[in-house]
Amino acid sequence: MTENYLKICREIDGRSQAEVADIVGVDVRTMSKYENSGRVPDDIIAALAELYNAPLLAIWHLKNNNPLGKYLPDIFPTQTDGDLGFQTVLAAESATSAKESIIAALKDGFLSIDSLPLLDAYITQTDAATGKFVSAKAYAIKARNDLTRSVSAQT
């Protein structure tokens, strides 16, 4: 399962597709194509990562669309509010994949030697989900603490 990451980032940012298309200099049909299935040029991803304040979007794009991406780590620190939303979406997708792997491994009601590839996939997917959730959670805790201090300072 692959989520529509560009649409999710746009919705997290609270912008319409037409507004984003105008900002990055493409027509709405092209933006729709990018969000739904089209190959997105690097310069558009760079503009969207900047617009959404989600550098993780650019890193994800490179990791998944560039031959050099295989050298990038699987987990990156959550550094911005935009990254918080995107990282959570990526973590949830990894968790869903893990769920699907373990359900498939247990389809006969028990684990067997034939389940080993699915168990390996489950372990890899849960590691990915855990790392992403932990990174997002650490950012959320810092943001909550900063906001709480800000409110306390105002009173």
C-alpha positions as CSV (number, residue, x, y, z in Angstrom):
1,M,0.0,0.0,0.0
2,T,1.3,3.4,-0.9
3,E,-0.4,6.5,0.4
4,N,-0.9,9.6,-1.7
5,Y,1.9,11.4,0.1
6,L,1.7,14.7,-1.8
7,K,-2.0,15.0,-1.2
8,I,-1.5,14.1,2.5
9,C,1.2,16.7,2.9
10,R,-1.0,19.3,1.2
11,E,-4.0,18.5,3.4
12,I,-1.8,18.7,6.5
13,D,-0.6,22.1,5.3
14,G,-4.3,23.2,4.9
15,R,-4.0,24.2,1.2
16,S,-6.2,23.5,-1.8
17,Q,-4.8,21.7,-4.9
18,A,-5.4,24.8,-7.0
19,E,-3.5,27.0,-4.5
20,V,-0.5,24.7,-4.4
21,A,-0.5,24.4,-8.2
22,D,-0.4,28.2,-8.5
23,I,2.4,28.5,-6.0
24,V,4.7,25.9,-7.6
25,G,3.8,27.1,-11.1
26,V,1.9,24.2,-12.7
27,D,-1.7,23.9,-13.7
28,V,-4.2,22.1,-11.5
29,R,-4.4,19.1,-13.8
30,T,-0.7,18.6,-13.6
31,M,-0.8,18.9,-9.8
32,S,-3.6,16.4,-9.7
33,K,-1.5,14.0,-11.9
34,Y,1.5,14.5,-9.5
35,E,-0.7,13.7,-6.5
36,N,-2.4,10.7,-8.0
37,S,0.1,8.8,-10.1
38,G,2.6,10.9,-12.0
39,R,6.3,11.0,-11.8
40,V,7.1,14.2,-10.0
41,P,10.2,16.2,-11.1
42,D,12.8,16.9,-8.4
43,D,12.3,20.7,-8.6
44,I,8.6,20.3,-7.9
45,I,9.3,18.1,-4.9
46,A,11.8,20.6,-3.7
47,A,9.2,23.4,-4.0
48,L,6.6,21.3,-2.2
49,A,9.0,20.3,0.6
50,E,9.8,24.0,1.1
51,L,6.1,25.0,0.9
52,Y,4.9,22.3,3.4
53,N,8.0,22.8,5.7
54,A,8.5,19.1,5.3
55,P,12.1,18.3,4.3
56,L,11.4,14.7,5.0
57,L,9.2,14.7,1.8
58,A,12.3,15.6,-0.3
59,I,14.4,12.9,1.5
60,W,11.6,10.3,1.0
61,H,11.4,11.3,-2.7
62,L,15.2,10.8,-3.2
63,K,15.2,7.5,-1.3
64,N,12.4,6.1,-3.5
65,N,13.1,7.7,-6.9
66,N,16.8,8.1,-7.2
67,P,19.4,5.3,-7.6
68,L,21.5,6.9,-4.9
69,G,18.5,6.7,-2.5
70,K,19.5,3.2,-1.6
71,Y,22.4,4.7,0.4
72,L,20.1,6.8,2.6
73,P,19.0,5.5,6.0
74,D,15.4,4.4,6.4
75,I,14.7,6.6,9.4
76,F,15.3,10.4,9.6
77,P,14.7,12.7,12.5
78,T,11.5,14.6,12.6
79,Q,12.6,18.2,12.4
80,T,9.5,20.3,11.5
81,D,5.8,20.4,12.0
82,G,5.3,19.3,8.4
83,D,7.7,16.4,9.0
84,L,5.7,15.4,12.1
85,G,2.6,14.7,10.0
86,F,4.5,13.0,7.1
87,Q,6.6,10.9,9.5
88,T,3.4,9.7,11.2
89,V,1.9,8.7,7.9
90,L,5.0,6.8,6.9
91,A,5.0,5.0,10.3
92,A,1.4,4.1,10.0
93,E,2.0,2.6,6.5
94,S,4.9,0.5,7.9
95,A,2.7,-0.7,10.7
96,T,-0.1,-1.6,8.3
97,S,2.4,-3.6,6.2
98,A,3.6,-5.4,9.3
99,K,0.0,-6.3,10.2
100,E,-0.6,-7.7,6.7
101,S,2.6,-9.8,7.0
102,I,1.7,-11.3,10.3
103,I,-1.8,-12.0,9.2
104,A,-0.4,-13.8,6.1
105,A,2.1,-15.7,8.3
106,L,-0.7,-16.9,10.6
107,K,-3.2,-17.7,7.8
108,D,-3.3,-21.4,8.9
109,G,-3.5,-20.4,12.6
110,F,0.1,-21.1,13.4
111,L,3.6,-20.3,12.4
112,S,5.6,-22.8,10.3
113,I,8.9,-22.9,8.4
114,D,7.0,-21.5,5.4
115,S,6.3,-18.4,7.6
116,L,9.9,-17.4,7.8
117,P,9.9,-14.8,5.0
118,L,6.8,-13.3,6.3
119,L,8.2,-13.1,9.8
120,D,11.3,-11.5,8.4
121,A,9.1,-8.9,6.7
122,Y,7.1,-8.4,9.9
123,I,10.3,-7.7,11.9
124,T,11.6,-5.3,9.2
125,Q,8.3,-3.5,9.0
126,T,7.8,-3.2,12.7
127,D,11.4,-1.9,13.1
128,A,10.6,0.8,10.4
129,A,7.3,1.7,12.1
130,T,8.8,1.9,15.5
131,G,11.7,4.1,14.5
132,K,9.4,6.5,12.6
133,F,6.9,6.7,15.5
134,V,9.7,7.3,18.0
135,S,11.1,10.1,15.9
136,A,7.7,11.7,15.5
137,K,6.9,11.2,19.1
138,A,10.1,12.9,20.3
139,Y,9.3,15.9,18.1
140,A,5.7,16.0,19.3
141,I,6.9,15.9,23.0
142,K,9.4,18.8,22.3
143,A,6.7,20.8,20.5
144,R,4.2,20.2,23.3
145,N,6.7,21.3,25.9
146,D,7.6,24.4,23.9
147,L,4.0,25.3,23.5
148,T,3.2,24.7,27.2
149,R,6.2,26.9,28.2
150,S,5.0,29.6,25.8
151,V,1.5,29.5,27.2
152,S,2.9,29.6,30.8
153,A,5.1,32.6,29.9
154,Q,2.1,34.5,28.6
155,T,0.1,34.1,31.9
